[in-house]
Amino acid sequence: MSRLIKSKRIFIHFNKALCLFLCLFPFWACQNDLYEKGEKTLAIGDFKRAASFFSSVLDEDPLVMKARYGLALSYFGLAEEMEWRGENALSFWQKAYDEFRILERARVLDGYEKMYSTCLFYWARATLSLDPEASVLSVLDRSIELDSTNYFSFNLKGLFLQSKGQDSLAQETFVYIIAKEPEFIAAYSNLGNLYWKKGDYENAWDIWSMGLQKYPNDPYLKTWTERAQDSLTVRFLMESL
């Protein structure tokens, strides 16, 4: 019953990061032929070739951090393409994650925090899809630390906490999302689910109907709001006998 939504909003980060990449390093574009090719192929979405070019630059000099950032973006793009095809892209999320960690340790680039945060979310989600028992809480916390508006990471953290029986913390997380970003539809679904599993049909109905007011055509919220309403009606009739 849990919902871990995909949204176009999370993919905007890549376009923003690419613009940042091209704006930060315009004077490097002609530094060498390999780097220039990497920059051009990344710009047109030829991520496999871009990764190859940037890797070649790093083979010559591992300290060329602009190429390392380009490599991280290339792996990110490859992973996104796999996600869009419905494939598990953990191997490429891991590669992008590794490059971002090097950039983080080197402390040489600013402005990549949101992209890094998004990468950590995807890495955690892909990891859990292969191993539901994997420990990803520290990664999600780091993602949130990098970008406090990454509600996808908050949402996944809530689901992870709930899976570990920490319902109170999960509830706090979903409530926080709704308070900060009322348009984040998955939080309504997941908070309602949490109440439903506890047998708290009234609060489940309240949350699902609240979400349904914002998204009246959402089939999930519509179905479960009706089920909660039916359960409340039956309970009322039983109590009135």
VOVEXMAR-845136 format. One record per atom (N, C-alpha, C): residue in one letter; residue number from 1; x, y, z. Coordinates in pm, 1 decimal. Layout:
<tigus>
 type seq        X        Y        Z
    a NUM        X        Y        Z
...
</tigus>
This chain:
<tigus>
 type seq        X        Y        Z
    m   1     81.1   -120.4      0.0
    m   1      0.0      0.0      0.0
    m   1     85.5    127.1      0.0
    s   2    211.2    113.3     38.3
    s   2    294.4    233.9     44.6
    s   2    316.6    290.6    -94.6
    r   3    336.9    419.9    -98.9
    r   3    356.8    487.9   -226.5
    r   3    491.4    557.4   -225.4
    l   4    569.1    525.9   -328.0
    l   4    696.2    593.3   -347.6
    l   4    691.1    649.9   -487.3
    i   5    641.1    772.4   -498.3
    i   5    606.2    826.7   -629.0
    i   5    726.8    869.4   -708.5
    k   6    709.7    869.0   -839.6
    k   6    805.2    931.6   -929.5
    k   6    743.6   1063.5   -974.2
    s   7    822.7   1163.9   -982.4
    s   7    772.6   1295.4  -1021.4
    s   7    870.6   1362.1  -1114.6
    k   8    816.8   1437.8  -1208.8
    k   8    903.8   1510.7  -1300.9
    k   8    989.0   1611.1  -1226.5
    r   9    941.3   1656.1  -1110.5
    r   9   1014.8   1758.0  -1037.4
    r   9   1153.1   1710.4   -997.5
    i  10   1166.4   1583.0   -966.9
    i  10   1297.2   1536.5   -921.5
    i  10   1396.2   1529.4  -1036.0
    f  11   1345.3   1516.8  -1159.0
    f  11   1434.7   1510.5  -1274.1
    f  11   1482.5   1648.6  -1316.7
    i  12   1416.4   1753.9  -1267.8
    i  12   1460.1   1889.4  -1301.0
    i  12   1601.5   1913.7  -1252.0
    h  13   1637.9   1845.9  -1144.1
    h  13   1770.2   1865.5  -1088.1
    h  13   1879.3   1841.6  -1191.4
    f  14   1861.8   1742.7  -1279.2
    f  14   1967.2   1714.2  -1375.3
    f  14   1986.0   1830.5  -1471.3
    n  15   1876.9   1886.1  -1521.4
    n  15   1887.9   1999.6  -1613.6
    n  15   1952.6   2119.2  -1545.3
    k  16   1916.1   2142.1  -1419.7
    k  16   1976.7   2252.2  -1345.9
    k  16   2125.3   2227.9  -1325.7
    a  17   2159.0   2103.4  -1292.7
    a  17   2299.2   2071.1  -1269.9
    a  17   2380.2   2085.0  -1397.5
    l  18   2321.3   2047.1  -1509.5
    l  18   2391.5   2059.2  -1637.0
    l  18   2417.4   2206.2  -1669.7
    c  19   2316.8   2291.0  -1646.9
    c  19   2335.8   2434.0  -1671.2
    c  19   2445.3   2489.3  -1582.0
    l  20   2444.3   2446.5  -1456.2
    l  20   2547.7   2490.0  -1363.5
    l  20   2684.2   2445.6  -1410.8
    f  21   2691.4   2321.3  -1455.8
    f  21   2816.9   2264.7  -1503.6
    f  21   2872.4   2346.0  -1620.5
    l  22   2786.2   2378.5  -1715.2
    l  22   2830.8   2453.1  -1832.7
    l  22   2865.3   2597.9  -1798.9
    c  23   2796.4   2652.5  -1697.5
    c  23   2824.2   2791.6  -1660.1
    c  23   2949.6   2803.5  -1574.6
    l  24   2974.2   2701.9  -1492.3
    l  24   3088.2   2708.9  -1403.2
    l  24   3221.2   2696.7  -1476.0
    f  25   3218.8   2620.0  -1584.0
    f  25   3345.2   2586.1  -1646.0
    f  25   3358.8   2627.5  -1792.2
    p  26   3311.3   2742.5  -1833.1
    p  26   3318.2   2776.4  -1975.5
    p  26   3461.3   2789.3  -2025.0
    f  27   3549.2   2839.9  -1939.7
    f  27   3685.9   2862.9  -1984.8
    f  27   3767.7   2734.1  -1987.9
    w  28   3711.3   2625.0  -1935.8
    w  28   3781.8   2497.1  -1938.8
    w  28   3748.5   2416.1  -2063.8
    a  29   3647.8   2458.5  -2136.6
    a  29   3597.3   2376.8  -2246.1
    a  29   3704.3   2345.3  -2349.1
    c  30   3799.4   2434.4  -2362.9
    c  30   3905.1   2412.6  -2462.0
    c  30   4035.8   2368.4  -2396.7
    q  31   4029.2   2330.3  -2270.8
    q  31   4151.5   2290.7  -2201.1
    q  31   4216.5   2171.5  -2268.7
    n  32   4137.3   2077.1  -2307.3
    n  32   4188.1   1964.4  -2385.1
    n  32   4074.2   1903.9  -2464.4
    d  33   4109.8   1830.9  -2565.0
    d  33   4010.4   1778.0  -2658.8
    d  33   3915.6   1679.3  -2592.0
    l  34   3967.1   1595.1  -2503.7
    l  34   3883.0   1495.8  -2437.8
    l  34   3777.1   1561.8  -2350.5
    y  35   3820.0   1662.9  -2277.6
    y  35   3724.0   1731.1  -2191.5
    y  35   3616.4   1800.7  -2274.4
    e  36   3656.5   1865.1  -2381.5
    e  36   3561.3   1934.7  -2467.5
    e  36   3459.6   1836.8  -2526.0
    k  37   3507.1   1719.4  -2565.5
    k  37   3415.1   1618.7  -2618.4
    k  37   3319.9   1570.6  -2508.5
    g  38   3374.0   1553.9  -2388.6
    g  38   3288.4   1512.2  -2277.8
    g  38   3180.3   1614.0  -2249.9
    e  39   3216.3   1740.9  -2250.5
    e  39   3120.3   1847.4  -2225.3
    e  39   3011.3   1849.8  -2332.1
    k  40   3050.2   1835.1  -2458.5
    k  40   2953.6   1840.5  -2568.2
    k  40   2859.8   1720.6  -2567.6
    t  41   2913.4   1601.3  -2543.3
    t  41   2827.9   1481.9  -2542.8
    t  41   2735.6   1480.7  -2421.6
    l  42   2782.0   1534.9  -2309.0
    l  42   2695.1   1546.2  -2191.8
    l  42   2579.8   1641.4  -2220.7
    a  43   2608.2   1750.2  -2288.3
    a  43   2506.3   1850.8  -2317.8
    a  43   2394.5   1797.1  -2405.9
    i  44   2425.6   1701.0  -2492.9
    i  44   2323.0   1645.5  -2581.6
    i  44   2264.2   1515.1  -2528.5
    g  45   2306.8   1474.1  -2408.1
    g  45   2249.9   1354.0  -2347.2
    g  45   2311.3   1224.1  -2392.7
    d  46   2430.3   1230.7  -2452.5
    d  46   2501.9   1108.5  -2490.6
    d  46   2589.4   1068.9  -2371.7
    f  47   2523.9   1016.9  -2269.9
    f  47   2588.6    999.1  -2141.3
    f  47   2699.4    893.1  -2141.7
    k  48   2681.0    788.7  -2219.9
    k  48   2781.2    683.1  -2224.2
    k  48   2913.6    735.9  -2279.3
    r  49   2906.7    808.8  -2390.1
    r  49   3028.3    866.7  -2446.5
    r  49   3086.7    973.6  -2354.2
    a  50   2999.3   1053.8  -2295.0
    a  50   3046.3   1157.1  -2202.9
    a  50   3124.5   1094.1  -2088.1
    a  51   3072.4    985.1  -2032.9
    a  51   3142.3    916.9  -1923.6
    a  51   3278.6    867.7  -1968.7
    s  52   3285.0    817.7  -2091.0
    s  52   3412.2    768.4  -2144.4
    s  52   3514.3    881.2  -2158.7
    f  53   3470.8    995.3  -2210.4
    f  53   3562.4   1108.5  -2228.8
    f  53   3611.2   1162.5  -2094.4
    f  54   3519.9   1181.5  -2001.4
    f  54   3559.6   1234.7  -1870.9
    f  54   3650.5   1135.7  -1796.2
    s  55   3622.0   1006.5  -1812.1
    s  55   3707.7    905.5  -1749.0
    s  55   3849.1    911.5  -1805.3
    s  56   3859.7    935.7  -1935.8
    s  56   3991.4    945.9  -1999.1
    s  56   4068.5   1066.2  -1945.1
    v  57   3996.3   1176.4  -1921.7
    v  57   4061.5   1294.2  -1864.0
    v  57   4114.8   1260.6  -1724.7
    l  58   4035.0   1190.3  -1646.2
    l  58   4075.1   1156.2  -1510.3
    l  58   4186.6   1052.6  -1507.4
    d  59   4192.2    968.5  -1610.2
    d  59   4303.6    874.1  -1619.3
    d  59   4436.4    948.9  -1632.5
    e  60   4432.0   1060.9  -1703.1
    e  60   4552.6   1142.1  -1720.6
    e  60   4583.0   1224.3  -1595.6
    d  61   4477.8   1274.1  -1530.5
    d  61   4496.8   1355.6  -1410.9
    d  61   4373.8   1342.7  -1320.9
    p  62   4380.3   1260.4  -1216.0
    p  62   4264.7   1238.2  -1127.1
    p  62   4220.4   1362.0  -1051.1
    l  63   4298.4   1469.0  -1054.0
    l  63   4265.2   1588.8   -978.9
    l  63   4189.1   1691.9  -1061.1
    v  64   4152.8   1658.2  -1183.1
    v  64   4072.6   1750.5  -1265.3
    v  64   3926.6   1736.5  -1221.3
    m  65   3890.5   1815.6  -1121.6
    m  65   3760.5   1798.8  -1057.9
    m  65   3643.9   1836.5  -1148.4
    k  66   3665.2   1924.1  -1243.6
    k  66   3559.0   1957.0  -1337.5
    k  66   3520.8   1834.5  -1420.7
    a  67   3619.7   1753.2  -1453.6
    a  67   3592.1   1629.5  -1526.4
    a  67   3523.0   1528.4  -1435.0
    r  68   3560.1   1529.2  -1307.6
    r  68   3496.1   1436.5  -1213.2
    r  68   3349.1   1471.2  -1194.1
    y  69   3319.9   1600.8  -1189.7
    y  69   3180.1   1643.6  -1180.6
    y  69   3105.7   1604.8  -1307.4
    g  70   3169.5   1622.1  -1422.2
    g  70   3107.8   1579.4  -1547.1
    g  70   3081.2   1430.5  -1548.8
    l  71   3173.8   1352.6  -1491.2
    l  71   3156.2   1207.4  -1484.9
    l  71   3038.8   1171.6  -1394.2
    a  72   3026.6   1242.1  -1280.8
    a  72   2913.8   1217.5  -1190.6
    a  72   2781.6   1244.3  -1261.7
    l  73   2775.5   1353.7  -1337.8
    l  73   2653.1   1386.3  -1412.0
    l  73   2625.4   1283.4  -1521.6
    s  74   2730.3   1232.4  -1581.9
    s  74   2712.6   1131.3  -1687.2
    s  74   2654.1   1003.4  -1629.6
    y  75   2707.5    957.9  -1516.8
    y  75   2654.1    838.8  -1451.4
    y  75   2510.3    862.7  -1405.5
    f  76   2484.0    983.5  -1357.4
    f  76   2348.7   1018.4  -1315.0
    f  76   2252.7   1005.5  -1433.6
    g  77   2294.2   1059.7  -1548.7
    g  77   2209.4   1052.1  -1667.3
    g  77   2185.1    909.0  -1711.9
    l  78   2288.3    826.6  -1708.2
    l  78   2273.9    685.6  -1745.4
    l  78   2179.0    613.5  -1649.9
    a  79   2191.4    643.9  -1521.1
    a  79   2103.6    581.0  -1422.3
    a  79   1959.1    624.4  -1441.7
    e  80   1938.6    753.0  -1468.9
    e  80   1803.0    802.8  -1493.0
    e  80   1738.1    733.0  -1611.4
    e  81   1815.5    714.5  -1717.9
    e  81   1761.3    646.9  -1835.4
    e  81   1717.4    505.2  -1800.9
    m  82   1795.3    436.8  -1719.5
    m  82   1757.1    302.3  -1676.8
    m  82   1630.6    306.3  -1591.9
    e  83   1620.4    405.2  -1503.5
    e  83   1500.5    419.8  -1420.3
    e  83   1376.8    439.5  -1508.2
    w  84   1389.2    523.1  -1608.8
    w  84   1277.0    549.1  -1698.0
    w  84   1234.6    422.9  -1773.6
    r  85   1329.6    331.7  -1795.9
    r  85   1297.3    205.0  -1863.1
    r  85   1245.7    100.3  -1764.9
    g  86   1239.2    135.7  -1637.5
    g  86   1190.1     42.3  -1536.9
    g  86   1294.4    -56.4  -1489.6
    e  87   1421.9    -24.1  -1510.2
    e  87   1530.5   -114.1  -1469.7
    e  87   1593.7    -64.1  -1340.2
    n  88   1652.4   -159.0  -1265.3
    n  88   1723.5   -119.0  -1145.4
    n  88   1860.7    -65.2  -1185.1
    a  89   1886.8     58.6  -1146.8
    a  89   2008.9    127.2  -1190.9
    a  89   2110.1    143.8  -1077.9
    l  90   2107.4     52.9   -980.1
    l  90   2193.0     69.8   -863.1
    l  90   2340.1     83.5   -899.6
    s  91   2386.5      8.4   -998.5
    s  91   2528.5     13.7  -1033.2
    s  91   2570.4    153.6  -1076.7
    f  92   2484.5    222.3  -1154.6
    f  92   2519.3    357.6  -1199.1
    f  92   2494.5    461.9  -1090.4
    w  93   2392.4    440.0  -1006.9
    w  93   2375.3    531.3   -893.8
    w  93   2496.4    522.7   -801.8
    q  94   2548.5    401.1   -786.5
    q  94   2667.4    384.2   -703.3
    q  94   2787.0    457.4   -763.5
    k  95   2801.8    447.6   -894.0
    k  95   2912.6    518.0   -960.5
    k  95   2901.2    669.9   -942.3
    a  96   2779.0    722.1   -961.5
    a  96   2758.4    865.7   -942.6
    a  96   2783.0    904.5   -797.0
    y  97   2734.0    822.8   -705.9
    y  97   2752.9    843.4   -562.2
    y  97   2902.1    851.9   -530.1
    d  98   2980.3    759.9   -584.9
    d  98   3125.2    758.2   -558.4
    d  98   3192.6    887.5   -603.7
    e  99   3152.7    936.9   -721.1
    e  99   3214.0   1059.5   -771.9
    e  99   3174.4   1180.9   -687.1
    f 100   3048.5   1186.1   -646.1
    f 100   3005.1   1296.2   -561.5
    f 100   3076.8   1295.0   -426.8
    r 101   3101.4   1175.1   -373.3
    r 101   3173.0   1167.9   -245.6
    r 101   3315.3   1220.5   -258.6
    i 102   3378.5   1193.2   -371.4
    i 102   3512.9   1247.1   -394.0
    i 102   3508.4   1398.7   -402.8
    l 103   3409.6   1451.0   -474.5
    l 103   3393.4   1595.8   -484.2
    l 103   3369.0   1657.1   -346.6
    e 104   3290.6   1587.3   -266.7
    e 104   3260.6   1636.7   -132.6
    e 104   3387.1   1641.0    -47.0
    r 105   3466.3   1536.7    -54.6
    r 105   3590.2   1532.8     23.5
    r 105   3690.5   1637.1    -25.2
    a 106   3691.9   1661.1   -155.9
    a 106   3787.2   1756.3   -212.7
    a 106   3749.1   1901.0   -182.8
    r 107   3620.1   1924.8   -159.9
    r 107   3570.9   2059.4   -126.7
    r 107   3610.4   2163.4   -232.3
    v 108   3598.1   2126.5   -358.7
    v 108   3641.6   2218.7   -464.0
    v 108   3527.6   2276.9   -545.3
    l 109   3405.6   2222.4   -528.9
    l 109   3293.2   2270.2   -608.9
    l 109   3177.1   2307.0   -517.7
    d 110   3108.4   2412.3   -553.3
    d 110   2986.8   2451.4   -483.3
    d 110   2870.8   2444.1   -581.5
    g 111   2751.7   2425.0   -528.4
    g 111   2633.0   2427.4   -612.3
    g 111   2583.9   2291.4   -656.4
    y 112   2650.6   2183.2   -614.5
    y 112   2607.5   2050.5   -657.3
    y 112   2529.3   1977.2   -548.6
    e 113   2498.5   2045.2   -436.8
    e 113   2437.0   1977.8   -323.0
    e 113   2301.8   1912.8   -357.0
    k 114   2217.2   1985.5   -430.6
    k 114   2085.5   1930.4   -462.8
    k 114   2098.7   1807.0   -552.4
    m 115   2191.1   1812.5   -645.5
    m 115   2212.9   1697.7   -733.6
    m 115   2265.2   1578.0   -655.2
    y 116   2357.7   1604.8   -565.9
    y 116   2412.0   1499.9   -479.8
    y 116   2301.6   1440.3   -394.1
    s 117   2217.0   1526.9   -336.2
    s 117   2106.0   1481.1   -253.4
    s 117   2012.0   1390.6   -331.3
    t 118   1980.4   1429.1   -454.3
    t 118   1892.5   1348.8   -539.3
    t 118   1956.2   1214.5   -571.0
    c 119   2085.7   1215.4   -597.4
    c 119   2157.9   1091.4   -624.4
    c 119   2149.2    996.1   -505.3
    l 120   2162.6   1050.1   -384.8
    l 120   2155.1    966.5   -264.4
    l 120   2016.1    905.7   -248.2
    f 121   1912.4    983.0   -281.2
    f 121   1776.4    928.4   -276.2
    f 121   1762.5    810.3   -370.8
    y 122   1805.3    830.4   -494.9
    y 122   1793.1    723.5   -592.9
    y 122   1876.0    601.8   -552.9
    w 123   1995.0    626.8   -499.8
    w 123   2079.7    515.5   -456.3
    w 123   2009.4    434.9   -347.3
    a 124   1951.2    505.1   -250.2
    a 124   1882.1    437.8   -140.6
    a 124   1761.4    359.6   -192.1
    r 125   1685.8    418.8   -283.2
    r 125   1567.3    350.5   -336.1
    r 125   1605.8    226.1   -415.0
    a 126   1708.4    238.9   -499.0
    a 126   1752.6    123.3   -577.2
    a 126   1809.0     14.3   -487.2
    t 127   1876.8     54.2   -380.7
    t 127   1931.4    -42.5   -285.9
    t 127   1820.3   -119.8   -216.8
    l 128   1718.0    -48.8   -170.8
    l 128   1607.0   -113.8   -101.0
    l 128   1525.9   -203.8   -193.2
    s 129   1520.1   -170.0   -321.2
    s 129   1443.4   -253.5   -413.9
    s 129   1510.0   -389.1   -432.6
    l 130   1641.3   -393.8   -413.0
    l 130   1713.8   -520.5   -422.5
    l 130   1726.2   -590.7   -287.6
    d 131   1733.2   -511.3   -181.2
    d 131   1747.8   -567.1    -47.0
    d 131   1666.2   -483.5     50.5
    p 132   1540.5   -522.5     76.0
    p 132   1454.0   -444.4    164.6
    p 132   1508.6   -428.9    306.2
    e 133   1603.5   -514.9    344.4
    e 133   1660.7   -508.0    478.0
    e 133   1786.0   -421.7    484.2
    a 134   1825.9   -365.1    371.6
    a 134   1948.1   -284.0    368.9
    a 134   1933.3   -162.0    459.1
    s 135   2043.8   -119.0    517.7
    s 135   2043.1     -2.4    604.9
    s 135   2076.1    121.5    522.2
    v 136   1976.6    206.7    502.5
    v 136   1995.7    325.8    418.4
    v 136   1965.3    454.4    493.9
    l 137   1936.6    444.1    622.6
    l 137   1892.5    561.6    698.0
    l 137   1997.6    671.9    699.1
    s 138   2123.6    635.3    718.2
    s 138   2229.3    736.7    723.2
    s 138   2244.3    807.2    588.2
    v 139   2223.4    733.4    479.0
    v 139   2231.5    792.3    345.9
    v 139   2116.2    890.2    324.1
    l 140   1996.8    852.1    366.8
    l 140   1881.1    940.7    352.9
    l 140   1897.1   1066.1    440.0
    d 141   1952.7   1047.2    559.2
    d 141   1976.8   1163.7    645.1
    d 141   2077.2   1259.2    580.7
    r 142   2178.8   1202.9    516.8
    r 142   2276.6   1287.2    448.6
    r 142   2212.1   1358.3    329.6
    s 143   2124.5   1289.1    259.1
    s 143   2052.5   1349.4    147.0
    s 143   1971.0   1468.7    195.0
    i 144   1902.8   1452.3    307.5
    i 144   1820.0   1559.3    363.0
    i 144   1907.8   1673.7    413.6
    e 145   2023.2   1639.3    468.5
    e 145   2116.0   1742.1    515.2
    e 145   2164.8   1828.6    398.9
    l 146   2188.0   1765.0    285.6
    l 146   2233.6   1837.9    166.8
    l 146   2124.0   1924.2    107.3
    d 147   1999.5   1876.7    116.1
    d 147   1887.0   1950.6     58.0
    d 147   1763.5   1927.6    145.3
    s 148   1732.9   2025.4    227.7
    s 148   1621.6   2012.0    322.1
    s 148   1485.8   2013.8    253.1
    t 149   1482.7   2041.0    123.6
    t 149   1356.0   2039.2     48.7
    t 149   1340.8   1912.7    -35.8
    n 150   1427.7   1816.7    -14.1
    n 150   1417.3   1691.1    -88.7
    n 150   1315.6   1600.7    -17.0
    y 151   1187.7   1620.9    -46.4
    y 151   1082.7   1547.1     23.2
    y 151   1072.3   1403.0    -24.9
    f 152   1134.6   1372.5   -135.3
    f 152   1143.1   1232.7   -178.0
    f 152   1225.8   1153.5    -77.1
    s 153   1334.6   1212.9    -31.2
    s 153   1417.4   1145.5     69.5
    s 153   1345.3   1137.4    203.4
    f 154   1273.2   1244.1    240.1
    f 154   1193.0   1239.9    362.3
    f 154   1089.9   1127.4    353.3
    n 155   1022.3   1117.6    238.8
    n 155    918.5   1017.4    220.6
    n 155    974.8    876.4    230.0
    l 156   1089.0    854.2    164.5
    l 156   1150.5    722.0    170.8
    l 156   1198.0    692.2    312.5
    k 157   1246.6    793.2    381.6
    k 157   1286.5    774.0    520.7
    k 157   1166.7    731.3    604.7
    g 158   1051.1    795.4    583.1
    g 158    931.2    757.3    656.2
    g 158    892.1    612.6    631.4
    l 159    897.3    570.9    505.8
    l 159    864.7    432.4    471.8
    l 159    964.3    335.9    534.1
    f 160   1091.8    375.3    533.1
    f 160   1195.7    289.8    591.5
    f 160   1173.5    274.7    742.6
    l 161   1145.9    385.6    810.4
    l 161   1120.3    380.6    954.4
    l 161    998.6    293.9    985.6
    q 162    894.0    306.8    904.9
    q 162    774.5    226.8    925.8
    q 162    805.1     78.3    907.6
    s 163    888.5     45.1    810.0
    s 163    923.6    -95.4    786.0
    s 163   1001.8   -155.0    902.3
    k 164   1065.2    -68.2    980.8
    k 164   1142.6   -113.2   1096.7
    k 164   1061.0   -106.2   1225.5
    g 165    930.5    -80.5   1212.2
    g 165    842.8    -77.1   1328.6
    g 165    848.5     52.2   1406.3
    q 166    910.6    155.8   1350.7
    q 166    920.9    284.7   1419.1
    q 166    810.0    377.3   1368.6
    d 167    687.1    337.8   1401.0
    d 167    570.5    406.9   1346.9
    d 167    561.9    553.0   1391.1
    s 168    598.8    581.0   1514.8
    s 168    588.9    718.2   1564.7
    s 168    680.3    811.8   1486.2
    l 169    805.2    766.8   1461.9
    l 169    898.4    848.5   1385.2
    l 169    853.3    860.4   1239.5
    a 170    798.1    750.6   1185.6
    a 170    747.2    754.7   1048.7
    a 170    631.9    853.9   1038.1
    q 171    542.9    850.0   1136.5
    q 171    429.9    942.3   1137.4
    q 171    478.0   1086.8   1142.1
    e 172    574.8   1114.7   1227.6
    e 172    630.1   1250.2   1236.9
    e 172    688.4   1294.8   1102.9
    t 173    750.7   1202.0   1033.3
    t 173    812.8   1235.1    905.0
    t 173    708.5   1271.3    800.4
    f 174    602.4   1189.8    790.5
    f 174    497.5   1218.1    691.8
    f 174    422.0   1347.9    724.7
    v 175    398.3   1370.3    854.5
    v 175    331.0   1494.2    895.5
    v 175    418.0   1614.8    859.2
    y 176    547.6   1601.0    879.3
    y 176    641.0   1709.4    846.4
    y 176    635.1   1742.3    696.8
    i 177    631.0   1638.7    613.4
    i 177    625.6   1660.7    468.7
    i 177    499.9   1738.5    431.6
    i 178    386.1   1694.6    485.0
    i 178    259.5   1760.4    451.7
    i 178    260.0   1906.2    497.8
    a 179    320.0   1930.1    613.7
    a 179    324.9   2066.7    666.0
    a 179    414.0   2156.2    579.5
    k 180    523.8   2100.6    531.4
    k 180    619.4   2179.8    455.4
    k 180    587.9   2185.2    306.2
    e 181    534.0   2076.1    253.5
    e 181    504.7   2068.1    109.7
    e 181    369.0   2000.5     90.0
    p 182    260.2   2077.7    105.6
    p 182    125.1   2020.4     98.9
    p 182     91.3   1956.1    -35.7
    e 183    170.5   1981.7   -139.3
    e 183    142.1   1924.0   -270.3
    e 183    206.6   1786.7   -288.9
    f 184    280.5   1739.3   -189.8
    f 184    350.2   1611.2   -203.3
    f 184    252.2   1498.3   -174.2
    i 185    196.7   1443.5   -279.1
    i 185     82.7   1353.0   -268.4
    i 185    113.7   1222.7   -194.5
    a 186    234.0   1169.9   -209.5
    a 186    266.5   1040.8   -149.2
    a 186    258.3   1045.0      2.4
    a 187    284.8   1160.0     61.4
    a 187    281.8   1169.8    207.5
    a 187    141.1   1146.1    260.8
    y 188     39.1   1193.4    188.7
    y 188    -99.3   1169.6    230.2
    y 188   -130.7   1020.2    224.9
    s 189    -90.4    957.0    116.5
    s 189   -115.3    814.0    101.5
    s 189    -48.6    735.1    212.9
    n 190     78.9    765.5    237.3
    n 190    155.9    686.0    332.4
    n 190    116.3    711.8    477.4
    l 191     83.0    836.8    510.0
    l 191     36.6    865.1    645.9
    l 191    -98.8    799.4    670.1
    g 192   -186.1    806.8    570.6
    g 192   -314.4    738.3    582.4
    g 192   -297.1    588.7    598.3
    n 193   -204.2    530.5    523.3
    n 193   -176.3    387.5    535.2
    n 193   -132.1    350.8    676.5
    l 194    -48.2    436.5    733.2
    l 194      3.2    409.9    867.4
    l 194   -111.8    407.6    968.5
    y 195   -202.2    505.7    958.3
    y 195   -317.7    507.1   1048.6
    y 195   -406.5    385.0   1025.1
    w 196   -427.4    350.7    898.8
    w 196   -514.4    237.7    864.1
    w 196   -463.0    107.0    925.6
    k 197   -333.7     85.7    915.5
    k 197   -274.8    -37.4    969.2
    k 197   -285.8    -43.7   1121.0
    k 198   -294.7     71.7   1184.2
    k 198   -311.5     76.5   1329.5
    k 198   -458.2     65.0   1370.0
    g 199   -547.4     58.5   1270.9
    g 199   -690.2     51.1   1299.4
    g 199   -752.9    185.3   1328.5
    d 200   -679.0    291.5   1302.5
    d 200   -730.2    427.7   1324.8
    d 200   -793.6    477.4   1194.8
    y 201   -914.7    427.2   1166.4
    y 201   -980.4    455.4   1040.1
    y 201  -1021.2    602.2   1026.4
    e 202  -1050.7    665.1   1139.4
    e 202  -1094.4    803.9   1133.4
    e 202   -981.3    895.4   1086.2
    n 203   -864.2    879.6   1145.7
    n 203   -751.0    960.8   1101.7
    n 203   -706.4    924.5    961.0
    a 204   -719.1    796.0    927.0
    a 204   -685.0    754.2    791.0
    a 204   -776.0    825.2    691.1
    w 205   -905.3    826.4    722.9
    w 205   -999.8    895.4    634.4
    w 205   -967.9   1044.1    626.6
    d 206   -936.0   1104.5    740.0
    d 206   -904.7   1247.8    742.0
    d 206   -789.3   1280.5    647.6
    i 207   -682.2   1203.9    656.5
    i 207   -562.4   1231.4    576.7
    i 207   -587.5   1201.7    429.3
    w 208   -647.0   1086.4    400.7
    w 208   -672.6   1051.9    260.0
    w 208   -768.6   1152.3    195.5
    s 209   -871.7   1191.8    267.9
    s 209   -966.9   1287.9    210.9
    s 209   -902.1   1424.6    193.0
    m 210   -809.8   1459.1    282.5
    m 210   -736.6   1584.5    268.5
    m 210   -654.3   1582.9    139.1
    g 211   -588.7   1469.9    113.9
    g 211   -513.5   1456.1     -9.5
    g 211   -603.5   1455.1   -130.8
    l 212   -720.5   1392.6   -115.8
    l 212   -814.0   1383.5   -227.7
    l 212   -868.6   1520.8   -265.7
    q 213   -880.1   1609.7   -170.2
    q 213   -924.2   1745.8   -200.9
    q 213   -824.9   1816.5   -292.5
    k 214   -698.0   1784.4   -275.2
    k 214   -595.2   1844.4   -359.6
    k 214   -582.4   1772.1   -492.9
    y 215   -604.0   1640.9   -490.5
    y 215   -589.4   1560.5   -612.4
    y 215   -715.4   1474.4   -629.0
    p 216   -826.6   1534.6   -669.1
    p 216   -955.2   1464.0   -675.2
    p 216   -959.4   1348.7   -774.7
    n 217   -866.6   1343.0   -867.5
    n 217   -867.5   1235.6   -966.0
    n 217   -766.1   1125.8   -936.2
    d 218   -700.4   1134.6   -821.2
    d 218   -601.7   1031.7   -787.5
    d 218   -673.8    902.5   -750.4
    p 219   -654.6    794.0   -827.5
    p 219   -730.3    670.5   -802.9
    p 219   -697.4    604.6   -669.2
    y 220   -572.3    615.6   -625.8
    y 220   -532.8    555.2   -498.7
    y 220   -604.7    622.4   -382.6
    l 221   -597.0    754.5   -376.5
    l 221   -662.3    827.5   -268.9
    l 221   -813.8    811.3   -274.5
    k 222   -868.5    806.5   -394.2
    k 222  -1012.8    790.5   -409.7
    k 222  -1058.1    655.1   -354.2
    t 223   -984.9    550.0   -389.9
    t 223  -1020.6    415.0   -346.1
    t 223  -1014.9    401.6   -194.6
    w 224   -904.4    448.2   -135.2
    w 224   -886.2    428.0      7.8
    w 224   -968.5    524.4     91.7
    t 225   -999.1    639.8     39.9
    t 225  -1090.3    728.8    112.3
    t 225  -1228.3    664.9    120.9
    e 226  -1271.6    603.3     11.5
    e 226  -1402.2    536.0     10.6
    e 226  -1402.5    416.7    105.0
    r 227  -1293.2    340.9    109.1
    r 227  -1286.6    224.4    199.1
    r 227  -1289.5    269.1    344.9
    a 228  -1218.2    376.8    374.1
    a 228  -1218.8    427.3    510.8
    a 228  -1357.2    477.3    548.6
    q 229  -1425.3    544.2    454.0
    q 229  -1560.5    592.5    479.1
    q 229  -1655.6    475.8    505.8
    d 230  -1641.7    369.4    427.8
    d 230  -1725.4    250.4    447.4
    d 230  -1700.0    189.0    584.4
    s 231  -1574.5    181.1    624.7
    s 231  -1540.0    123.3    754.4
    s 231  -1596.6    206.3    868.7
    l 232  -1590.1    338.4    854.1
    l 232  -1645.3    425.3    957.4
    l 232  -1797.4    413.3    964.6
    t 233  -1859.9    399.2    848.5
    t 233  -2005.8    383.0    844.9
    t 233  -2048.3    253.6    912.6
    v 234  -1977.1    143.9    881.9
    v 234  -2008.2     14.2    944.3
    v 234  -1988.7     22.2   1095.0
    r 235  -1881.3     84.0   1138.5
    r 235  -1854.9     94.1   1282.4
    r 235  -1964.4    176.8   1350.8
    f 236  -2005.8    284.6   1286.3
    f 236  -2113.7    367.8   1343.0
    f 236  -2241.6    286.8   1356.7
    l 237  -2275.7    208.6   1254.0
    l 237  -2398.9    127.9   1258.0
    l 237  -2390.8     22.5   1366.7
    m 238  -2273.4    -39.5   1381.1
    m 238  -2255.9   -141.1   1483.1
    m 238  -2268.7    -82.3   1622.4
    e 239  -2213.1     36.1   1641.7
    e 239  -2219.7    100.1   1773.5
    e 239  -2360.5    148.5   1808.3
    s 240  -2440.0    173.8   1704.7
    s 240  -2575.8    225.3   1727.4
    s 240  -2677.5    115.9   1756.2
    l 241  -2634.2     -9.7   1737.0
    l 241  -2728.5   -120.8   1760.6
    l 241  -2753.5   -141.3   1909.4
</tigus>
